């Protein structure tokens, strides 16, 4: 009898020792969140909002519990950040794991934060196979083809996903989208647009101003033409159905102007990360995506077409043509990575 009790207690202790805090919800209804990629300040900023002791109701009960640090393999500005951000996120009580598979065992939802868009497709596939909803930070991918492949894979595994820049959730931008200026006739936005040689020109940072532009204009962009401003900066103009026009310009800070049937007004402001995090939490809670894949893909088609226009000496390029090319490549990518 004594021997039996001894064996029982040994077994119980072993079980308790293997049970870490991140393996269970801290309270009923809590959503355990995992982060992939610690090479961007977004990972730290989002965790501070979600893991705050006094987190308000709109972000409460959604806590980052684990992170897989590895992000970009070869972009120095990203790789060099990983040790510092790993240390910072550990200090916030987040467990560091050594693989995506290990992460997925501990979480209910995923923030794909790798700054480099190129590995996103390979990183997100295990998440979809595991049935975990994923927010993919900007850029959604390193190419339009990979962006299409990501959404195709999400549909295949019936797992919700979305991507967005925080600029989408600027107050005046959202107000314009909601009709405060009337029906939008034209819009101009600007943001910094630093380049990264491994990505199409606007994917790396111009995505911010392009996201603002499409938040206001909506879908329907048909042709894209790239030029330069008077001071040599990037300028890209799109023509929407019905003759509406939208322009993105490289510039300092974030802003712009939209003209509607009622009045004109400012758009494109940066109002912090919190509005985006609120949208992400709502997405994790409901499984409902706040932005259609059609709109996200059109943003990336706009940016891809801008590069094609540059290659063609500033000629107008249709978004349909770059989408057609990318769709064929997306099928090849998925056939290789997810047969």
TAZI-V399354 format. One record per residue. N is the residue number from 1. RES is the residue in three letters. SS is DSSP state (h for helix, s for strand, l for the rest). BURIAL is # if it has 16 or more other ideal C-beta (glycine too) atoms within 10 Angstrom, else .. Layout:
n: {N;N}
res: {RES;RES}
ss: {SS;SS}
burial: {BURIAL;BURIAL}
This chain:
n: {1;2;3;4;5;6;7;8;9;10;11;12;13;14;15;16;17;18;19;20;21;22;23;24;25;26;27;28;29;30;31;32;33;34;35;36;37;38;39;40;41;42;43;44;45;46;47;48;49;50;51;52;53;54;55;56;57;58;59;60;61;62;63;64;65;66;67;68;69;70;71;72;73;74;75;76;77;78;79;80;81;82;83;84;85;86;87;88;89;90;91;92;93;94;95;96;97;98;99;100;101;102;103;104;105;106;107;108;109;110;111;112;113;114;115;116;117;118;119;120;121;122;123;124;125;126;127;128;129;130;131;132;133;134;135;136;137;138;139;140;141;142;143;144;145;146;147;148;149;150;151;152;153;154;155;156;157;158;159;160;161;162;163;164;165;166;167;168;169;170;171;172;173;174;175;176;177;178;179;180;181;182;183;184;185;186;187;188;189;190;191;192;193;194;195;196;197;198;199;200;201;202;203;204;205;206;207;208;209;210;211;212;213;214;215;216;217;218;219;220;221;222;223;224;225;226;227;228;229;230;231;232;233;234;235;236;237;238;239;240;241;242;243;244;245;246;247;248;249;250;251;252;253;254;255;256;257;258;259;260;261;262;263;264;265;266;267;268;269;270;271;272;273;274;275;276;277;278;279;280;281;282;283;284;285;286;287;288;289;290;291;292;293;294;295;296;297;298;299;300;301;302;303;304;305;306;307;308;309;310;311;312;313;314;315;316;317;318;319;320;321;322;323;324;325;326;327;328;329;330;331;332;333;334;335;336;337;338;339}
res: {UNK;UNK;UNK;UNK;UNK;UNK;UNK;UNK;UNK;UNK;UNK;UNK;UNK;UNK;UNK;UNK;UNK;UNK;UNK;UNK;UNK;UNK;UNK;UNK;UNK;UNK;UNK;UNK;UNK;UNK;UNK;UNK;UNK;UNK;UNK;UNK;UNK;UNK;UNK;UNK;UNK;UNK;UNK;UNK;UNK;UNK;UNK;UNK;UNK;UNK;UNK;UNK;UNK;UNK;UNK;UNK;UNK;UNK;UNK;UNK;UNK;UNK;UNK;UNK;UNK;UNK;UNK;UNK;UNK;UNK;UNK;UNK;UNK;UNK;UNK;UNK;UNK;UNK;UNK;UNK;UNK;UNK;UNK;UNK;UNK;UNK;UNK;UNK;UNK;UNK;UNK;UNK;UNK;UNK;UNK;UNK;UNK;UNK;UNK;UNK;UNK;UNK;UNK;UNK;UNK;UNK;UNK;UNK;UNK;UNK;UNK;UNK;UNK;UNK;UNK;UNK;UNK;UNK;UNK;UNK;UNK;UNK;UNK;UNK;UNK;UNK;UNK;UNK;UNK;UNK;UNK;UNK;UNK;UNK;UNK;UNK;UNK;UNK;UNK;UNK;UNK;UNK;UNK;UNK;UNK;UNK;UNK;UNK;UNK;UNK;UNK;UNK;UNK;UNK;UNK;UNK;UNK;UNK;UNK;UNK;UNK;UNK;UNK;UNK;UNK;UNK;UNK;UNK;UNK;UNK;UNK;UNK;UNK;UNK;UNK;UNK;UNK;UNK;UNK;UNK;UNK;UNK;UNK;UNK;UNK;UNK;UNK;UNK;UNK;UNK;UNK;UNK;UNK;UNK;UNK;UNK;UNK;UNK;UNK;UNK;UNK;UNK;UNK;UNK;UNK;UNK;UNK;UNK;UNK;UNK;UNK;UNK;UNK;UNK;UNK;UNK;UNK;UNK;UNK;UNK;UNK;UNK;UNK;UNK;UNK;UNK;UNK;UNK;UNK;UNK;UNK;UNK;UNK;UNK;UNK;UNK;UNK;UNK;UNK;UNK;UNK;UNK;UNK;UNK;UNK;UNK;UNK;UNK;UNK;UNK;UNK;UNK;UNK;UNK;UNK;UNK;UNK;UNK;UNK;UNK;UNK;UNK;UNK;UNK;UNK;UNK;UNK;UNK;UNK;UNK;UNK;UNK;UNK;UNK;UNK;UNK;UNK;UNK;UNK;UNK;UNK;UNK;UNK;UNK;UNK;UNK;UNK;UNK;UNK;UNK;UNK;UNK;UNK;UNK;UNK;UNK;UNK;UNK;UNK;UNK;UNK;UNK;UNK;UNK;UNK;UNK;UNK;UNK;UNK;UNK;UNK;UNK;UNK;UNK;UNK;UNK;UNK;UNK;UNK;UNK;UNK;UNK;UNK;UNK;UNK;UNK;UNK;UNK;UNK;UNK;UNK;UNK;UNK;UNK;UNK;UNK;UNK;UNK;UNK}
ss: {l;h;h;h;h;h;h;h;h;h;h;h;h;h;h;h;h;l;l;l;h;h;h;l;l;l;l;l;l;l;s;s;s;s;s;s;l;l;l;l;h;h;h;h;h;h;h;h;h;h;l;l;l;l;l;l;l;l;l;l;l;s;s;s;s;s;s;s;l;l;l;l;l;l;l;h;h;h;h;l;l;h;h;h;h;h;h;h;h;h;l;l;l;l;s;s;s;l;l;h;h;h;h;h;l;l;l;l;s;s;s;s;l;l;l;l;l;l;l;h;h;h;h;h;h;h;h;h;h;l;l;l;s;s;s;s;s;l;l;l;l;l;l;h;h;h;h;h;h;h;h;h;h;h;h;h;h;l;l;l;s;s;s;s;l;h;h;h;h;l;h;h;h;h;h;h;h;l;l;l;l;l;l;s;s;s;s;s;s;s;s;l;l;l;l;l;l;l;l;l;l;l;l;l;l;l;h;h;h;h;h;h;h;h;h;h;h;l;l;l;s;s;s;s;s;s;s;s;l;l;l;l;l;s;s;s;s;s;s;s;h;h;h;l;s;s;s;s;s;s;l;l;l;l;s;s;s;s;s;s;l;l;l;s;s;s;l;l;l;l;l;l;l;h;h;h;h;h;h;h;h;h;h;h;h;h;l;l;l;l;l;l;h;h;h;h;h;h;h;h;h;h;h;h;h;h;h;h;h;h;h;l;l;l;l;l;s;s;h;h;h;h;h;h;h;h;h;h;h;h;h;h;h;h;h;h;h;l;l}
burial: {.;.;.;.;.;.;.;.;.;.;.;.;.;.;.;.;.;.;.;.;.;#;.;.;.;.;.;.;.;.;#;#;#;#;#;#;#;#;#;#;.;#;#;#;#;#;#;#;#;#;#;.;.;.;#;.;.;.;#;#;#;#;#;#;#;#;#;#;#;#;#;#;.;.;#;.;.;#;#;.;#;#;.;.;#;#;.;#;#;.;.;.;.;#;#;#;#;.;.;#;.;.;#;#;.;#;#;#;#;#;#;#;#;#;#;#;#;#;#;#;#;.;#;#;#;#;#;#;.;#;.;#;#;#;#;#;#;#;#;#;#;#;#;#;#;#;#;#;#;#;#;#;#;#;.;.;.;.;#;#;#;#;#;#;#;#;#;#;#;#;.;#;#;#;#;#;#;.;.;.;#;.;.;#;#;#;#;#;#;#;#;.;#;.;.;#;.;.;#;#;#;#;#;#;#;#;#;#;#;#;#;#;#;#;#;#;#;.;.;#;#;#;#;#;#;#;.;.;.;.;.;.;.;#;#;#;#;#;#;#;.;.;.;#;.;#;#;#;#;#;#;.;.;#;#;#;#;#;#;#;.;.;.;.;#;#;#;#;#;#;#;.;#;#;#;#;#;.;#;#;#;.;#;#;.;.;.;.;#;.;#;.;#;.;#;#;#;#;#;#;#;#;#;#;#;#;#;#;#;#;.;.;.;.;.;.;#;#;#;.;.;#;#;.;.;#;.;.;.;#;.;.;#;#;.;.;.;#;.}
